[in-house]
Amino acid sequence: MSKFGDLIDAKIPILLNFYSEWDESATEMHATLRDVAAVMGDHGKVIKIDVEKNPKLAEALRVKGLPTMMIYKGGEMVWRQSGDQDANTIISLMKDFV
């Protein structure tokens, strides 16, 4: 988990998206997340995490529903939400933490 600690310790907001390939609503968020990443550029980062490949991390962060998104900044979680979100909402949230 030390890699995870390094990942979330950034000075820019980091959006983590927990998903699984078998969950249709979670995979439908991929296009939205690409839009978010494009708008944020160097001011934020979007990382998709497959819960099937990272079960210990998902369990440690108590991910129950998919998709689950979290924004970290400076090593601390500053926002968390499960369920679909639109790009404008996510972008607005991330800009709040730039």
C-alpha distances in whole Angstrom, upper triangle without the diagonal:
4,5,5,6,9,10,11,12,15,19,20,19,16,17,15,17,16,19,20,23,25,25,28,27,24,25,28,25,25,28,27,24,26,28,26,24,28,29,26,26,24,24,21,19,18,16,16,14,15,15,16,14,11,12,9,8,12,12,10,12,15,16,19,22,21,21,19,18,17,17,15,17,16,13,15,16,19,20,20,22,22,25,27,27,30,29,31,29,26,27,29,26,24,27,27,24,25
4,5,5,6,9,10,11,14,17,19,18,16,18,16,19,18,21,23,26,28,28,31,30,26,27,30,27,26,29,29,25,26,29,26,24,28,29,26,25,23,23,21,19,19,16,18,16,18,18,20,17,14,16,13,11,15,16,13,14,18,19,23,25,24,24,21,20,18,18,15,16,15,12,14,16,20,21,21,24,25,28,29,29,31,30,32,30,27,27,29,26,24,27,27,23,24
4,5,5,6,9,10,12,16,17,17,14,16,14,17,17,19,21,23,26,26,28,28,24,25,27,25,23,26,26,22,23,26,24,21,24,26,23,22,20,21,18,16,16,13,15,13,16,16,18,15,13,15,13,11,15,16,14,15,18,19,22,24,23,22,20,19,17,17,14,15,14,12,15,16,19,21,20,23,24,26,27,27,29,27,29,28,24,25,27,25,22,25,25,22,22
4,5,5,6,9,11,15,15,14,11,13,11,14,14,17,19,21,24,24,26,25,21,22,25,22,21,24,23,20,21,24,21,19,23,24,21,21,20,19,16,14,14,11,13,11,14,14,17,14,11,13,12,9,12,14,11,11,15,15,19,20,20,19,17,15,13,13,11,13,12,9,12,13,16,17,17,19,20,23,24,24,26,25,27,25,21,23,24,22,19,22,23,19,20
4,5,5,6,9,13,14,14,12,14,13,16,16,20,22,25,27,27,29,28,24,25,28,25,24,27,26,22,24,26,23,21,24,25,22,22,20,19,17,15,16,14,16,15,18,18,20,18,15,16,14,11,14,16,13,13,16,17,21,23,22,21,19,17,14,14,10,11,10,7,10,12,15,17,17,20,22,25,26,25,27,26,28,26,22,23,25,22,19,22,22,18,19
4,6,5,8,11,13,13,11,14,14,17,18,21,23,26,29,28,30,29,25,26,28,25,24,26,25,22,23,25,22,20,23,24,20,20,17,17,15,14,15,13,16,15,19,19,22,19,16,19,17,14,17,19,16,16,20,20,24,25,24,23,21,18,16,15,11,11,10,8,12,14,16,18,19,22,24,26,27,26,28,26,27,26,23,23,25,22,19,21,22,18,18
4,6,7,10,11,11,8,11,10,14,15,18,20,23,26,25,27,26,22,22,24,21,20,22,22,18,19,21,18,16,19,20,17,17,15,15,12,10,11,10,12,12,16,17,19,17,15,17,16,13,15,18,16,15,18,18,22,22,21,20,18,15,13,12,9,10,10,8,11,12,15,16,17,19,21,23,24,23,24,22,24,23,19,20,22,19,16,19,20,16,16
4,5,9,9,8,6,9,9,13,14,18,21,23,26,25,27,25,21,23,24,21,20,23,21,18,19,21,18,16,19,20,16,17,15,14,11,10,11,10,13,13,17,17,20,19,16,18,16,13,15,17,15,13,17,17,20,21,20,19,16,13,10,9,6,6,7,5,7,9,11,13,14,17,19,21,22,21,23,21,22,21,17,18,19,16,14,16,17,13,14
4,7,9,9,9,12,13,17,18,22,25,27,30,29,30,29,25,26,28,24,24,26,24,21,22,23,20,18,21,21,18,18,15,14,12,12,14,14,17,17,20,21,24,22,19,21,19,16,18,20,17,16,20,20,24,25,24,22,20,17,14,11,8,6,5,4,8,10,12,15,17,20,22,25,25,24,25,24,25,23,20,20,21,18,15,17,17,13,14
4,5,7,7,11,13,16,19,22,25,27,30,29,30,28,25,26,27,23,22,24,22,19,20,21,18,16,18,18,15,14,12,11,9,9,12,13,16,17,21,22,25,23,21,23,22,18,20,22,20,18,22,22,25,26,25,23,20,17,14,11,8,6,5,7,10,12,13,15,17,20,23,25,25,23,24,22,22,21,18,17,19,16,13,15,15,12,11
4,7,9,12,15,18,21,24,28,30,33,31,32,30,27,28,29,25,24,25,23,20,21,21,18,16,18,18,14,14,11,9,9,11,14,15,19,20,24,25,28,27,24,26,25,22,23,25,23,21,24,24,27,28,27,24,22,18,15,12,9,6,5,9,11,13,13,15,18,21,24,26,26,24,24,22,22,21,18,17,17,15,12,13,13,9,8
4,6,10,13,16,19,22,26,28,30,29,29,27,24,25,25,22,21,22,20,16,17,17,14,12,15,14,10,11,8,6,5,7,11,13,16,18,22,24,27,25,23,26,25,21,22,25,23,20,23,23,26,26,24,22,20,16,13,10,8,6,8,10,11,12,12,14,16,19,22,23,23,20,21,18,18,17,14,13,14,12,9,10,11,8,6
4,6,10,13,16,19,23,25,28,26,26,24,21,22,22,19,18,19,17,14,15,16,12,11,14,13,10,11,10,7,5,7,9,11,14,16,20,21,24,23,21,23,23,19,19,22,20,18,20,19,23,22,21,18,16,12,10,6,6,5,8,10,10,10,9,10,13,15,18,20,19,17,17,15,16,14,11,11,12,9,6,8,9,6,6
4,6,10,13,16,19,21,24,23,23,21,18,19,20,16,16,17,15,12,14,15,11,10,14,14,10,12,11,9,6,5,6,7,11,12,16,17,21,20,18,20,20,16,16,19,18,15,18,17,20,20,18,16,14,10,8,5,5,6,9,9,10,9,10,10,12,14,16,18,18,16,17,15,16,15,11,12,13,11,8,11,12,10,10
4,6,10,13,16,19,21,19,20,17,14,16,16,13,13,14,12,9,12,13,10,9,13,13,11,13,13,11,8,6,5,6,8,10,14,15,19,18,16,18,19,15,15,18,17,14,16,14,17,16,15,12,10,7,6,4,7,9,12,12,12,10,10,9,9,11,13,14,14,12,14,12,14,13,9,10,12,10,8,11,13,11,12
4,6,10,13,16,18,16,18,16,12,14,15,12,12,15,13,10,13,15,12,12,15,16,14,15,16,15,11,9,6,5,6,7,10,12,15,15,13,14,15,12,11,14,14,11,13,11,14,14,12,10,8,5,5,6,8,11,14,12,12,10,12,10,9,11,11,13,13,13,15,14,16,15,11,13,15,13,11,15,16,14,16
4,6,10,12,15,13,14,12,9,10,12,9,9,12,11,8,12,14,12,12,16,17,15,17,18,17,13,11,8,6,5,6,8,10,13,13,12,14,15,12,11,14,15,12,13,10,13,11,9,7,6,5,7,9,11,15,18,16,16,13,14,12,10,10,10,10,11,11,13,13,16,14,11,14,16,14,13,17,18,17,18
4,7,10,12,11,13,12,8,10,12,10,11,14,14,12,15,17,15,16,19,20,19,21,21,21,17,14,11,9,6,5,6,6,10,11,9,10,12,10,8,11,12,10,11,8,10,9,7,6,5,6,8,12,13,17,20,18,17,14,16,14,11,11,9,10,12,13,16,16,19,17,15,17,20,17,17,20,21,20,22
4,7,9,7,9,9,5,7,10,9,9,13,13,12,14,17,16,17,20,21,21,22,23,23,19,17,13,11,7,6,5,6,8,10,10,11,14,12,10,13,15,13,13,10,11,9,6,5,7,9,12,15,17,21,23,21,21,18,19,17,14,13,10,10,11,13,16,16,20,19,16,19,21,20,19,23,24,23,25
4,5,5,8,9,7,7,11,11,11,15,16,15,17,19,19,19,22,24,24,25,26,26,23,20,16,13,10,8,5,6,6,9,10,11,14,13,11,14,17,15,15,12,12,10,7,8,10,13,16,19,21,24,27,24,24,21,23,21,18,16,13,13,14,16,19,19,23,22,20,22,25,23,23,26,28,27,28
4,6,7,10,8,6,10,11,11,14,16,15,16,19,20,20,22,25,25,26,27,28,24,21,17,15,11,11,7,9,8,10,13,14,17,17,15,17,20,19,19,15,15,13,10,11,14,16,19,21,23,27,29,27,27,25,26,24,21,19,16,15,15,18,19,20,24,23,21,24,27,25,25,28,30,29,30
4,6,9,8,8,11,13,13,16,18,18,19,22,23,23,25,28,28,29,31,31,27,24,20,18,14,13,10,11,10,13,15,15,18,18,16,18,21,20,19,16,15,13,10,11,14,17,20,23,26,29,32,30,29,26,28,25,22,20,16,15,15,19,21,22,25,25,23,26,29,27,27,31,32,31,33
4,6,5,6,9,10,12,15,15,16,18,20,20,21,24,26,26,27,29,29,25,23,19,17,14,13,11,11,11,14,15,15,19,18,15,17,20,19,17,14,13,10,7,8,12,14,18,21,24,27,30,28,27,24,25,22,19,16,13,11,12,15,17,19,22,22,20,23,26,24,25,28,29,29,30
4,5,5,6,9,10,13,14,15,17,18,19,21,23,24,25,27,29,29,25,23,19,18,15,15,13,14,14,17,18,19,22,21,18,21,23,22,20,17,16,12,9,9,13,16,19,22,25,28,31,30,29,26,26,23,20,17,14,12,11,14,16,17,21,20,19,22,25,24,24,28,29,29,30
4,6,5,7,9,11,11,13,15,16,17,19,21,22,23,25,27,27,23,21,18,17,14,15,14,14,16,18,19,19,22,21,18,20,23,20,19,15,14,11,8,7,11,13,17,19,23,26,29,28,27,23,24,20,17,14,11,8,7,10,12,14,18,17,16,19,21,21,21,24,26,26,28
4,5,5,8,10,11,11,13,15,15,17,19,20,21,22,25,24,21,18,14,13,10,11,10,11,13,15,15,16,19,17,14,17,20,17,17,13,13,10,6,5,8,10,14,17,20,23,26,25,24,21,21,18,15,13,10,8,7,10,12,14,17,16,15,18,20,19,19,23,24,24,25
4,5,6,8,10,10,12,14,15,16,18,20,20,22,24,24,21,18,14,13,10,11,10,12,13,15,16,17,21,19,17,20,22,20,20,16,16,13,9,8,12,13,16,19,21,25,28,26,26,23,24,21,18,16,14,12,10,12,14,14,18,18,16,19,22,21,21,24,26,25,26
4,5,7,8,9,11,12,14,15,17,18,20,21,24,24,21,19,15,15,12,14,14,16,17,19,20,21,24,22,20,23,25,22,22,18,18,15,11,10,13,14,17,19,22,25,29,28,27,24,24,21,19,16,14,11,9,11,11,12,16,16,15,17,20,20,20,23,25,25,26
4,6,5,6,9,10,10,12,14,15,16,18,21,20,17,15,12,12,10,12,13,15,17,18,19,20,22,20,18,21,23,20,20,16,17,14,10,8,11,10,14,16,19,22,25,24,24,21,20,17,15,13,12,10,7,8,8,9,13,13,11,14,16,16,16,19,21,21,22
4,5,5,6,9,10,10,12,14,15,16,19,19,16,14,10,10,8,11,12,15,16,17,18,20,22,20,18,22,23,21,21,18,19,16,13,10,13,12,15,16,19,22,25,24,24,21,22,19,17,16,15,13,11,11,11,10,14,15,13,14,18,18,17,19,22,22,22
4,5,5,6,9,10,11,13,14,16,19,19,17,15,12,13,12,15,16,19,20,21,22,24,26,24,22,26,27,24,25,21,22,19,16,13,15,15,17,18,21,23,26,26,26,24,23,21,20,18,17,15,12,12,10,9,13,14,13,14,17,18,17,19,22,22,22
4,5,5,6,9,10,11,12,14,17,17,15,14,11,13,12,15,16,19,21,22,22,24,26,23,21,25,26,23,23,20,21,18,15,12,14,12,15,15,19,21,24,24,24,21,20,18,17,15,15,13,10,8,7,5,9,11,9,10,13,14,14,16,18,19,19
4,5,5,6,9,10,10,12,15,14,12,10,7,9,9,12,14,17,19,19,19,21,23,20,19,23,23,20,22,18,20,18,14,12,12,11,13,13,16,18,21,21,21,18,18,16,15,14,14,13,11,10,9,7,10,11,9,9,13,13,12,14,17,17,17
4,5,5,6,9,10,11,14,14,12,10,8,10,10,14,16,19,21,21,21,24,26,23,22,25,26,23,25,22,23,21,18,15,16,14,16,16,18,20,23,23,23,21,21,19,19,18,18,17,14,13,12,9,12,14,12,11,15,16,14,16,19,19,18
4,5,5,6,9,10,14,14,12,12,10,13,13,17,19,22,24,24,24,27,28,25,24,28,28,25,27,24,25,23,19,17,17,15,17,16,19,20,23,24,24,22,21,19,19,18,19,17,14,12,10,7,9,12,10,9,13,14,13,14,17,18,17
4,5,5,6,9,11,11,9,9,8,11,12,16,18,21,24,23,23,25,27,23,22,26,26,23,24,22,23,21,18,15,16,13,14,13,15,16,20,21,20,18,17,16,16,16,17,16,14,11,9,6,8,10,7,6,10,11,9,11,14,14,14
4,6,5,6,9,9,7,6,6,9,11,15,18,21,23,22,22,25,26,22,22,26,25,23,25,22,24,23,20,17,17,14,14,13,15,16,19,20,20,19,18,17,18,18,19,19,16,14,13,10,12,13,10,9,12,13,10,12,15,15,14
4,6,5,9,10,10,9,10,13,15,18,21,24,26,25,25,28,29,26,26,29,29,27,28,26,28,26,23,20,20,17,18,17,18,19,22,23,23,22,21,20,21,21,22,21,19,16,14,11,12,15,12,10,14,15,13,13,17,17,15
4,6,9,9,9,10,11,14,17,20,23,26,28,28,27,30,31,27,27,30,30,27,29,26,28,26,24,21,21,17,18,16,18,18,21,23,23,21,20,19,20,20,22,21,19,16,13,10,10,12,11,8,10,13,10,10,14,14,13
4,6,5,5,7,9,13,15,19,22,24,27,26,26,28,29,25,25,28,28,25,27,25,27,26,23,20,19,16,16,13,15,14,17,19,19,18,17,17,18,19,21,21,19,16,15,11,11,13,10,7,10,11,8,8,12,11,10
4,5,6,8,10,13,16,19,23,25,28,27,26,29,29,26,26,30,29,26,29,27,29,28,25,22,22,18,18,16,16,16,18,20,21,20,20,20,21,22,24,24,22,19,18,14,15,16,14,11,14,15,11,11,15,14,12
4,6,7,11,13,17,20,23,26,29,27,26,29,29,25,26,30,28,26,29,27,30,29,27,24,23,19,18,15,15,14,16,18,19,19,19,20,21,23,25,26,24,21,20,17,17,19,16,13,15,16,12,12,15,13,10
4,7,10,14,17,20,24,26,29,27,26,29,29,25,25,29,27,24,27,26,29,28,26,23,21,18,16,13,13,11,13,16,17,17,16,17,19,21,23,24,23,20,19,16,15,16,13,11,12,12,9,8,11,10,7
4,7,10,14,16,20,22,25,24,22,25,25,21,22,25,24,21,24,22,25,24,22,19,18,14,13,10,10,10,12,14,15,14,14,14,16,18,20,21,20,17,17,14,14,14,11,9,12,11,7,8,11,9,7
4,7,10,13,16,19,22,20,19,22,22,19,19,22,21,19,22,20,23,22,20,17,16,13,12,10,10,10,13,14,15,14,14,14,15,17,19,20,18,17,17,14,15,15,12,11,14,13,9,11,14,12,11
4,7,10,13,16,19,18,17,19,20,17,17,20,20,17,20,17,20,19,16,14,13,10,10,9,11,12,15,15,16,14,15,14,14,15,16,16,15,14,14,12,14,14,11,11,14,13,10,13,15,14,14
4,6,10,12,15,14,13,16,17,14,14,17,17,15,17,15,18,17,15,13,12,10,10,10,11,13,16,15,16,14,16,15,14,15,15,16,16,15,16,15,17,17,13,14,17,16,13,16,18,16,17
4,7,10,12,11,11,14,15,13,12,16,16,14,16,13,16,15,12,10,10,9,11,12,14,16,19,17,18,16,17,16,14,15,14,14,14,14,16,15,18,18,14,16,19,17,16,19,21,19,20
4,6,9,8,7,10,12,9,9,12,13,12,14,11,14,13,11,10,10,10,11,13,14,17,19,17,18,16,18,17,15,15,14,15,15,16,18,18,21,20,17,19,22,20,18,22,23,21,22
4,5,5,6,8,11,10,9,12,14,13,14,11,13,13,10,10,11,12,14,16,18,21,23,21,21,19,21,19,17,16,15,15,16,18,20,20,23,22,19,22,24,22,21,25,26,25,26
4,5,5,5,8,8,6,9,11,11,11,9,10,11,9,10,10,12,14,17,18,21,23,21,21,18,21,19,16,16,14,15,16,19,21,22,25,23,21,23,26,23,23,26,27,26,27
4,6,6,9,10,9,11,14,14,14,12,13,13,12,13,14,16,18,21,22,25,27,24,24,22,25,23,20,19,17,18,19,22,24,25,28,27,24,27,29,27,26,30,31,29,30
4,6,9,9,9,12,14,14,15,14,15,16,14,15,15,17,18,20,21,24,25,22,23,22,25,23,21,21,19,20,21,23,25,25,29,28,25,27,29,27,26,29,31,29,30
4,6,6,6,9,10,11,12,11,13,15,14,14,14,15,15,18,18,21,22,19,20,19,22,21,18,19,17,19,21,22,25,25,28,26,23,25,28,25,24,28,28,26,27
4,5,5,6,8,10,10,9,11,13,13,14,14,16,16,19,19,23,24,20,21,19,22,21,18,19,17,19,21,23,26,26,29,27,25,27,29,27,26,29,30,28,29
4,5,5,6,9,10,10,13,15,16,17,15,17,16,19,18,21,22,19,19,18,21,21,18,19,18,21,23,25,28,28,31,29,26,28,30,27,26,30,30,27,29
4,5,5,6,8,9,12,14,14,15,13,13,13,15,15,18,18,15,15,14,18,17,15,17,16,19,21,22,25,25,27,25,22,25,26,23,22,26,26,23,25
4,6,5,6,5,8,10,11,11,10,11,12,15,15,19,20,17,16,14,17,16,13,14,13,15,18,19,22,23,26,23,21,23,25,22,22,25,25,23,25
4,5,5,6,8,11,13,14,12,14,14,17,17,21,22,18,18,16,19,18,15,16,15,17,20,22,25,26,29,26,24,26,28,25,24,28,28,26,28
4,5,8,11,14,15,16,13,14,13,16,15,18,19,15,15,13,17,17,14,16,16,19,22,23,26,27,29,26,23,26,27,24,23,27,26,24,26
4,6,9,12,13,13,10,11,10,12,12,16,17,14,12,10,14,13,11,12,12,16,18,19,23,23,25,22,20,23,24,20,20,23,23,21,23
4,6,9,11,13,10,12,12,15,15,19,20,17,15,13,16,14,11,12,11,15,18,19,23,24,26,23,21,24,25,22,22,25,25,23,26
4,6,8,9,7,9,10,14,15,19,21,18,16,14,16,14,10,10,9,11,14,16,20,21,23,21,19,22,23,20,20,24,24,22,25
4,7,9,8,11,13,17,18,22,24,22,20,17,18,16,12,11,8,11,14,17,20,22,24,22,20,24,25,22,23,26,26,25,28
4,6,6,10,13,16,19,22,25,23,21,17,19,16,12,10,6,7,11,13,17,19,22,19,18,21,23,20,21,25,25,24,27
3,5,9,12,15,18,22,25,23,21,18,19,16,12,10,6,6,9,12,15,17,19,18,16,19,21,19,20,23,24,23,26
4,6,10,13,16,20,23,21,20,17,17,14,11,9,6,5,7,9,12,14,17,15,13,17,19,17,17,21,21,21,23
4,7,10,13,17,20,18,16,13,14,11,7,6,4,6,8,10,13,14,17,14,12,16,17,15,15,19,19,19,21
4,7,10,14,17,15,14,11,11,8,6,5,6,8,9,9,12,12,14,12,9,13,14,12,12,15,16,15,17
4,6,10,13,12,10,7,8,6,4,7,9,11,12,12,14,14,16,13,10,13,14,11,10,14,14,12,15
4,7,10,10,8,6,6,5,6,9,12,14,15,13,15,14,15,13,9,11,12,9,7,11,11,9,11
4,7,6,5,4,6,7,9,12,15,18,18,17,19,17,18,16,13,14,15,11,9,12,12,9,11
4,5,5,7,7,10,12,16,19,21,21,19,21,19,19,17,14,15,15,12,10,12,11,7,9
4,6,8,9,13,15,19,22,24,25,23,24,23,23,21,18,18,18,16,13,15,14,10,11
4,7,9,12,14,18,20,23,24,23,25,23,24,22,19,20,20,17,15,17,16,13,14
4,6,9,11,15,18,21,22,21,23,22,23,20,17,18,18,15,14,16,15,11,14
4,6,7,11,14,17,19,18,20,19,20,17,15,16,16,13,12,15,13,11,14
4,7,11,14,17,18,16,18,18,18,15,13,14,13,10,10,12,10,8,12
4,7,11,13,14,13,15,15,15,12,10,13,12,8,9,12,11,10,13
4,7,10,12,11,14,15,16,13,11,14,14,11,12,15,14,13,16
4,7,9,9,12,14,15,11,10,14,14,11,13,16,16,16,19
4,7,9,12,14,16,13,12,16,17,14,16,19,19,19,22
4,7,10,13,15,13,12,16,17,15,17,20,20,21,23
4,7,10,12,11,10,14,15,14,16,19,20,20,22
4,7,9,7,7,10,11,11,13,15,16,17,19
4,6,6,7,9,10,11,13,15,16,18,19
4,6,5,6,8,10,11,12,14,16,16
4,6,5,6,9,10,10,12,15,15
4,6,5,6,9,10,11,13,15
4,5,5,6,9,10,11,13
4,5,5,6,9,10,11
4,6,5,6,9,10
4,5,5,7,9
4,5,5,7
4,5,5
4,6
4
